[in-house]
Amino acid sequence: MISPSKPDSGFTLLEMLVVLAILGAVLAVTVGAMPRRGGTLDLTNAADGVAGTLRLGRARAIASGRPVVFTPSQGGRGYALDGQQHVLPPAVTLAMTGPAAISFNPDGGASGGAVRVASAVRAMLVRVDWLTGRVLITEAR
């Protein structure tokens, strides 16, 4: 006796394409609804970058046996360490509080001072201790 044939199980190509189109539409709506990158992230990254550059300046001064100078760029759009320019993100500005530049000495000390890194909503201070050259990041008031 011949057994009746079973219908093929599985999905057709058309059904798979419909499912993929629906998943693509859901993904597009989900990605479009996600919040955009805010100024807070730019501010935090900029403050970390300034602090890292200041720490590098201290290390270079100790290693080379000569002073290394950190200066802000004109208009607060960036800064320089021994003439090497660094640019800030568009939503962030930089201003020196205290001396117009911070100098690191070969003994590890510094002239001291602070750099105010600000966005439209908040600001952070990157402080340099004059005696030890230690660099700290704090919230600006």
CYANA upper distance limits for C-alpha pairs under 8 A (distance plus 0.5 A):
 11 PHE  CA     15 GLU  CA      6.62
 11 PHE  CA     16 MET  CA      7.14
 12 THR  CA     16 MET  CA      6.96
 13 LEU  CA     17 LEU  CA      6.76
 14 LEU  CA     18 VAL  CA      6.81
 15 GLU  CA     19 VAL  CA      6.83
 16 MET  CA     20 LEU  CA      6.70
 17 LEU  CA     21 ALA  CA      6.60
 18 VAL  CA     22 ILE  CA      6.79
 19 VAL  CA     23 LEU  CA      6.73
 20 LEU  CA     24 GLY  CA      6.56
 21 ALA  CA     25 ALA  CA      6.76
 22 ILE  CA     26 VAL  CA      6.78
 23 LEU  CA     27 LEU  CA      6.62
 24 GLY  CA     28 ALA  CA      6.65
 25 ALA  CA     29 VAL  CA      6.80
 26 VAL  CA     30 THR  CA      6.65
 27 LEU  CA     31 VAL  CA      6.58
 28 ALA  CA     32 GLY  CA      6.59
 29 VAL  CA     33 ALA  CA      6.74
 30 THR  CA     34 MET  CA      7.05
 37 ARG  CA     41 LEU  CA      7.53
 38 GLY  CA     42 ASP  CA      7.55
 39 GLY  CA     43 LEU  CA      6.55
 39 GLY  CA     91 ALA  CA      7.04
 39 GLY  CA     92 VAL  CA      8.36
 39 GLY  CA    119 SER  CA      7.04
 39 GLY  CA    120 ALA  CA      8.14
 39 GLY  CA    121 VAL  CA      8.35
 40 THR  CA     44 THR  CA      6.63
 40 THR  CA    119 SER  CA      8.00
 40 THR  CA    121 VAL  CA      8.40
 40 THR  CA    122 ARG  CA      8.25
 41 LEU  CA     45 ASN  CA      6.60
 42 ASP  CA     46 ALA  CA      6.49
 42 ASP  CA     89 PRO  CA      7.15
 42 ASP  CA     91 ALA  CA      7.94
 42 ASP  CA     92 VAL  CA      7.63
 43 LEU  CA     47 ALA  CA      6.59
 43 LEU  CA     92 VAL  CA      6.70
 43 LEU  CA    117 VAL  CA      7.57
 43 LEU  CA    118 ALA  CA      7.10
 43 LEU  CA    119 SER  CA      6.64
 43 LEU  CA    123 ALA  CA      8.08
 43 LEU  CA    124 MET  CA      8.38
 44 THR  CA     48 ASP  CA      6.62
 45 ASN  CA     49 GLY  CA      6.54
 46 ALA  CA     50 VAL  CA      6.67
 46 ALA  CA     88 LEU  CA      7.00
 46 ALA  CA     89 PRO  CA      7.93
 46 ALA  CA     92 VAL  CA      8.00
 46 ALA  CA    117 VAL  CA      7.79
 47 ALA  CA     51 ALA  CA      6.64
 47 ALA  CA    117 VAL  CA      6.60
 47 ALA  CA    124 MET  CA      7.33
 47 ALA  CA    125 LEU  CA      8.25
 47 ALA  CA    126 VAL  CA      7.35
 47 ALA  CA    137 ILE  CA      7.85
 48 ASP  CA     52 GLY  CA      6.52
 48 ASP  CA    137 ILE  CA      8.38
 49 GLY  CA     53 THR  CA      6.60
 50 VAL  CA     54 LEU  CA      6.68
 50 VAL  CA    126 VAL  CA      7.88
 51 ALA  CA     55 ARG  CA      6.70
 51 ALA  CA    126 VAL  CA      6.72
 51 ALA  CA    135 VAL  CA      6.89
 51 ALA  CA    136 LEU  CA      7.78
 51 ALA  CA    137 ILE  CA      7.69
 52 GLY  CA     56 LEU  CA      6.61
 53 THR  CA     57 GLY  CA      6.65
 53 THR  CA     81 LEU  CA      7.77
 54 LEU  CA     58 ARG  CA      6.90
 54 LEU  CA     70 PHE  CA      7.62
 54 LEU  CA     81 LEU  CA      8.44
 54 LEU  CA    135 VAL  CA      7.55
 55 ARG  CA     59 ALA  CA      6.78
 55 ARG  CA    134 ARG  CA      8.23
 55 ARG  CA    135 VAL  CA      7.08
 56 LEU  CA     60 ARG  CA      6.55
 57 GLY  CA     61 ALA  CA      6.66
 57 GLY  CA     68 VAL  CA      6.39
 57 GLY  CA     69 VAL  CA      7.76
 57 GLY  CA     70 PHE  CA      7.86
 57 GLY  CA     81 LEU  CA      7.27
 57 GLY  CA    104 PHE  CA      7.17
 58 ARG  CA     62 ILE  CA      6.84
 58 ARG  CA     68 VAL  CA      7.72
 58 ARG  CA    104 PHE  CA      5.93
 58 ARG  CA    105 ASN  CA      7.85
 58 ARG  CA    106 PRO  CA      8.42
 58 ARG  CA    108 GLY  CA      6.71
 58 ARG  CA    109 GLY  CA      8.42
 58 ARG  CA    110 ALA  CA      8.38
 58 ARG  CA    133 GLY  CA      7.31
 59 ALA  CA     63 ALA  CA      6.57
 59 ALA  CA    108 GLY  CA      8.21
 60 ARG  CA     64 SER  CA      6.29
 60 ARG  CA     68 VAL  CA      7.52
 61 ALA  CA     65 GLY  CA      6.15
 61 ALA  CA     66 ARG  CA      5.82
 61 ALA  CA     67 PRO  CA      5.76
 61 ALA  CA     68 VAL  CA      5.89
 61 ALA  CA    104 PHE  CA      6.58
 61 ALA  CA    105 ASN  CA      6.33
 61 ALA  CA    106 PRO  CA      5.27
 61 ALA  CA    107 ASP  CA      8.37
 61 ALA  CA    108 GLY  CA      7.71
 62 ILE  CA     66 ARG  CA      7.80
 62 ILE  CA    105 ASN  CA      7.60
 62 ILE  CA    106 PRO  CA      4.87
 62 ILE  CA    107 ASP  CA      6.61
 62 ILE  CA    108 GLY  CA      6.41
 63 ALA  CA    106 PRO  CA      7.98
 64 SER  CA    106 PRO  CA      7.85
 65 GLY  CA    105 ASN  CA      8.42
 65 GLY  CA    106 PRO  CA      5.27
 65 GLY  CA    107 ASP  CA      8.43
 66 ARG  CA    105 ASN  CA      7.20
 66 ARG  CA    106 PRO  CA      5.92
 67 PRO  CA    103 SER  CA      7.01
 67 PRO  CA    104 PHE  CA      5.92
 67 PRO  CA    105 ASN  CA      5.22
 67 PRO  CA    106 PRO  CA      6.40
 68 VAL  CA     81 LEU  CA      7.75
 68 VAL  CA     82 ASP  CA      6.48
 68 VAL  CA    103 SER  CA      6.20
 68 VAL  CA    104 PHE  CA      5.68
 68 VAL  CA    105 ASN  CA      7.38
 69 VAL  CA     81 LEU  CA      6.35
 69 VAL  CA     82 ASP  CA      5.94
 69 VAL  CA    101 ALA  CA      7.33
 69 VAL  CA    102 ILE  CA      6.28
 69 VAL  CA    103 SER  CA      4.89
 69 VAL  CA    104 PHE  CA      6.79
 70 PHE  CA     79 TYR  CA      7.79
 70 PHE  CA     80 ALA  CA      6.26
 70 PHE  CA     81 LEU  CA      5.07
 70 PHE  CA     82 ASP  CA      7.03
 70 PHE  CA    101 ALA  CA      6.18
 70 PHE  CA    102 ILE  CA      5.60
 70 PHE  CA    103 SER  CA      6.74
 71 THR  CA     79 TYR  CA      6.21
 71 THR  CA     80 ALA  CA      5.81
 71 THR  CA     81 LEU  CA      7.07
 71 THR  CA    100 ALA  CA      7.50
 71 THR  CA    101 ALA  CA      5.23
 71 THR  CA    102 ILE  CA      7.15
 72 PRO  CA     76 GLY  CA      6.94
 72 PRO  CA     78 GLY  CA      6.65
 72 PRO  CA     79 TYR  CA      4.60
 72 PRO  CA     80 ALA  CA      6.67
 72 PRO  CA     94 LEU  CA      7.71
 72 PRO  CA     95 ALA  CA      7.51
 72 PRO  CA     96 MET  CA      7.64
 72 PRO  CA    100 ALA  CA      8.28
 72 PRO  CA    101 ALA  CA      7.68
 73 SER  CA     77 ARG  CA      6.81
 73 SER  CA     78 GLY  CA      5.58
 73 SER  CA     79 TYR  CA      5.19
 73 SER  CA     80 ALA  CA      7.17
 74 GLN  CA     78 GLY  CA      8.23
 76 GLY  CA     93 THR  CA      5.74
 76 GLY  CA     94 LEU  CA      5.14
 76 GLY  CA     95 ALA  CA      6.38
 77 ARG  CA     87 VAL  CA      6.72
 77 ARG  CA     88 LEU  CA      6.17
 77 ARG  CA     89 PRO  CA      8.44
 77 ARG  CA     90 PRO  CA      8.16
 77 ARG  CA     92 VAL  CA      7.95
 77 ARG  CA     93 THR  CA      6.12
 77 ARG  CA     94 LEU  CA      6.96
 78 GLY  CA     85 GLN  CA      7.73
 78 GLY  CA     86 HIS  CA      5.99
 78 GLY  CA     87 VAL  CA      4.80
 78 GLY  CA     88 LEU  CA      5.56
 78 GLY  CA     93 THR  CA      8.03
 78 GLY  CA     94 LEU  CA      7.23
 79 TYR  CA     85 GLN  CA      6.37
 79 TYR  CA     86 HIS  CA      5.83
 79 TYR  CA     87 VAL  CA      7.18
 79 TYR  CA     94 LEU  CA      8.48
 80 ALA  CA     84 GLN  CA      5.61
 80 ALA  CA     85 GLN  CA      4.87
 80 ALA  CA     86 HIS  CA      6.40
 81 LEU  CA     85 GLN  CA      7.32
 88 LEU  CA     92 VAL  CA      6.76
 88 LEU  CA     93 THR  CA      7.63
 91 ALA  CA    119 SER  CA      6.30
 91 ALA  CA    120 ALA  CA      7.71
 92 VAL  CA    117 VAL  CA      7.33
 92 VAL  CA    118 ALA  CA      6.03
 92 VAL  CA    119 SER  CA      5.20
 92 VAL  CA    120 ALA  CA      8.23
 93 THR  CA    117 VAL  CA      6.28
 93 THR  CA    118 ALA  CA      5.82
 93 THR  CA    119 SER  CA      6.98
 94 LEU  CA    115 VAL  CA      7.31
 94 LEU  CA    116 ARG  CA      6.13
 94 LEU  CA    117 VAL  CA      5.12
 94 LEU  CA    118 ALA  CA      6.92
 95 ALA  CA    115 VAL  CA      6.31
 95 ALA  CA    116 ARG  CA      5.64
 95 ALA  CA    117 VAL  CA      7.17
 96 MET  CA    100 ALA  CA      6.61
 96 MET  CA    101 ALA  CA      7.90
 96 MET  CA    113 GLY  CA      8.15
 96 MET  CA    114 ALA  CA      6.57
 96 MET  CA    115 VAL  CA      5.10
 96 MET  CA    116 ARG  CA      6.54
 97 THR  CA    113 GLY  CA      6.99
 97 THR  CA    114 ALA  CA      5.80
 97 THR  CA    115 VAL  CA      6.41
 97 THR  CA    116 ARG  CA      7.22
 98 GLY  CA    113 GLY  CA      6.07
 98 GLY  CA    114 ALA  CA      7.22
 99 PRO  CA    112 GLY  CA      8.48
 99 PRO  CA    113 GLY  CA      6.77
102 ILE  CA    110 ALA  CA      7.45
102 ILE  CA    111 SER  CA      6.18
102 ILE  CA    112 GLY  CA      6.69
102 ILE  CA    113 GLY  CA      7.02
103 SER  CA    110 ALA  CA      6.01
103 SER  CA    111 SER  CA      5.79
103 SER  CA    112 GLY  CA      8.09
104 PHE  CA    108 GLY  CA      7.19
104 PHE  CA    109 GLY  CA      6.52
104 PHE  CA    110 ALA  CA      4.77
104 PHE  CA    111 SER  CA      7.08
104 PHE  CA    133 GLY  CA      7.58
105 ASN  CA    109 GLY  CA      5.83
105 ASN  CA    110 ALA  CA      6.11
108 GLY  CA    132 THR  CA      6.63
108 GLY  CA    133 GLY  CA      6.37
109 GLY  CA    129 ASP  CA      8.32
109 GLY  CA    130 TRP  CA      6.40
109 GLY  CA    131 LEU  CA      5.50
109 GLY  CA    132 THR  CA      5.24
109 GLY  CA    133 GLY  CA      5.14
110 ALA  CA    128 VAL  CA      7.88
110 ALA  CA    129 ASP  CA      7.38
110 ALA  CA    130 TRP  CA      5.14
110 ALA  CA    131 LEU  CA      6.83
110 ALA  CA    132 THR  CA      7.43
110 ALA  CA    133 GLY  CA      5.46
111 SER  CA    129 ASP  CA      8.43
111 SER  CA    130 TRP  CA      5.57
111 SER  CA    131 LEU  CA      8.50
112 GLY  CA    127 ARG  CA      8.15
112 GLY  CA    128 VAL  CA      5.53
112 GLY  CA    129 ASP  CA      5.58
112 GLY  CA    130 TRP  CA      4.35
112 GLY  CA    131 LEU  CA      8.13
112 GLY  CA    133 GLY  CA      7.63
113 GLY  CA    127 ARG  CA      6.54
113 GLY  CA    128 VAL  CA      5.95
113 GLY  CA    129 ASP  CA      7.54
113 GLY  CA    130 TRP  CA      7.78
114 ALA  CA    125 LEU  CA      6.84
114 ALA  CA    126 VAL  CA      5.97
114 ALA  CA    127 ARG  CA      4.71
114 ALA  CA    128 VAL  CA      6.44
115 VAL  CA    125 LEU  CA      6.14
115 VAL  CA    126 VAL  CA      5.58
115 VAL  CA    127 ARG  CA      6.91
116 ARG  CA    123 ALA  CA      7.31
116 ARG  CA    124 MET  CA      6.36
116 ARG  CA    125 LEU  CA      5.12
116 ARG  CA    126 VAL  CA      6.94
116 ARG  CA    140 ALA  CA      8.00
117 VAL  CA    123 ALA  CA      6.15
117 VAL  CA    124 MET  CA      5.79
117 VAL  CA    125 LEU  CA      6.70
117 VAL  CA    126 VAL  CA      8.06
118 ALA  CA    122 ARG  CA      6.45
118 ALA  CA    123 ALA  CA      4.51
118 ALA  CA    124 MET  CA      6.74
119 SER  CA    123 ALA  CA      6.60
122 ARG  CA    140 ALA  CA      8.21
123 ALA  CA    139 GLU  CA      6.93
123 ALA  CA    140 ALA  CA      5.76
123 ALA  CA    141 ARG  CA      8.23
124 MET  CA    137 ILE  CA      7.37
124 MET  CA    138 THR  CA      6.23
124 MET  CA    139 GLU  CA      4.97
124 MET  CA    140 ALA  CA      5.18
125 LEU  CA    137 ILE  CA      6.18
125 LEU  CA    138 THR  CA      5.71
125 LEU  CA    139 GLU  CA      6.44
125 LEU  CA    140 ALA  CA      5.90
126 VAL  CA    135 VAL  CA      7.27
126 VAL  CA    136 LEU  CA      6.14
126 VAL  CA    137 ILE  CA      4.98
126 VAL  CA    138 THR  CA      6.98
127 ARG  CA    135 VAL  CA      6.11
127 ARG  CA    136 LEU  CA      5.71
127 ARG  CA    137 ILE  CA      6.80
127 ARG  CA    138 THR  CA      8.24
128 VAL  CA    133 GLY  CA      6.18
128 VAL  CA    134 ARG  CA      6.09
128 VAL  CA    135 VAL  CA      5.16
128 VAL  CA    136 LEU  CA      7.15
129 ASP  CA    133 GLY  CA      5.38
129 ASP  CA    134 ARG  CA      5.76
129 ASP  CA    135 VAL  CA      7.16
130 TRP  CA    134 ARG  CA      8.45
